[in-house]
């Protein structure tokens, strides 16, 4: 399973959607994920990939982790995994 497929699965689960409803260009807002849902997505991503996401719930659009859409989130996860494995 690719990182993108795993991310889509996590986000679909949090949004109570089918994975087919989530594309790499979907925004969390379009999927109906609110701020609490976003935090739950971040926790699920951290657990699934054994990474720590640099994310501030008080300022979700600021920082190094782009949450603008599913593709951006996947890219951020790939970068964190690469940094971790060094």
C-alpha positions as CSV (number, residue, x, y, z in Angstrom):
1,X,0.0,0.0,0.0
2,X,1.4,3.4,-1.0
3,X,1.7,6.3,1.4
4,X,-1.0,8.1,-0.6
5,X,-3.4,5.2,-0.3
6,X,-2.8,5.0,3.5
7,X,-3.4,8.7,3.9
8,X,-6.6,8.5,1.9
9,X,-7.7,5.6,4.1
10,X,-7.0,7.5,7.3
11,X,-8.7,10.7,6.0
12,X,-11.7,8.8,4.7
13,X,-12.1,7.0,8.0
14,X,-12.0,10.3,9.9
15,X,-14.5,12.0,7.5
16,X,-16.8,8.9,7.6
17,X,-16.5,8.6,3.8
18,X,-15.6,5.9,1.3
19,X,-12.0,6.0,0.1
20,X,-13.3,6.5,-3.4
21,X,-14.7,9.9,-2.2
22,X,-11.2,11.1,-1.3
23,X,-8.7,12.2,-4.0
24,X,-5.2,13.6,-3.8
25,X,-6.7,17.0,-4.6
26,X,-9.4,16.9,-2.0
27,X,-9.1,19.5,0.8
28,X,-10.0,18.6,4.3
29,X,-12.6,21.4,4.3
30,X,-14.2,19.9,1.1
31,X,-14.4,16.5,2.9
32,X,-16.1,18.1,5.9
33,X,-13.2,17.7,8.3
34,X,-13.3,20.3,11.1
35,X,-10.5,21.3,13.4
36,X,-11.2,18.4,15.8
37,X,-11.2,16.0,12.8
38,X,-8.0,17.5,11.6
39,X,-6.3,16.8,15.0
40,X,-7.7,13.2,14.9
41,X,-6.3,12.8,11.4
42,X,-2.8,14.1,12.5
43,X,-2.8,11.7,15.5
44,X,-3.8,8.8,13.2
45,X,-1.1,9.7,10.6
46,X,1.5,9.9,13.4
47,X,0.5,6.5,14.6
48,X,0.3,4.9,11.2
49,X,3.7,6.1,10.0
50,X,5.5,6.3,13.3
51,X,6.4,10.0,12.8
52,X,5.8,13.2,14.7
53,X,4.0,15.8,12.6
54,X,5.1,19.4,13.3
55,X,1.6,20.7,13.8
56,X,0.1,23.4,16.0
57,X,-3.6,23.0,16.5
58,X,-3.9,26.6,17.4
59,X,-2.4,27.7,14.1
60,X,-3.0,24.9,11.7
61,X,-2.0,26.8,8.5
62,X,1.3,28.0,9.9
63,X,4.4,25.8,10.2
64,X,6.2,23.4,8.0
65,X,3.4,20.9,7.5
66,X,1.2,21.7,4.6
67,X,-2.4,20.6,5.1
68,X,-3.9,22.3,2.1
69,X,-4.9,19.1,0.4
70,X,-4.4,15.3,0.5
71,X,-1.4,15.5,-1.9
72,X,0.3,18.1,0.2
73,X,-0.2,16.0,3.4
74,X,1.2,13.0,1.7
75,X,4.3,15.0,0.6
76,X,4.8,16.2,4.1
77,X,4.6,12.6,5.4
78,X,7.1,11.4,2.8
79,X,9.5,14.2,3.8
80,X,9.2,13.3,7.5
81,X,9.8,9.6,6.8
82,X,12.9,10.5,4.7
83,X,14.2,12.7,7.5
84,X,13.6,10.0,10.1
85,X,15.4,7.3,8.1
86,X,18.1,9.8,7.2
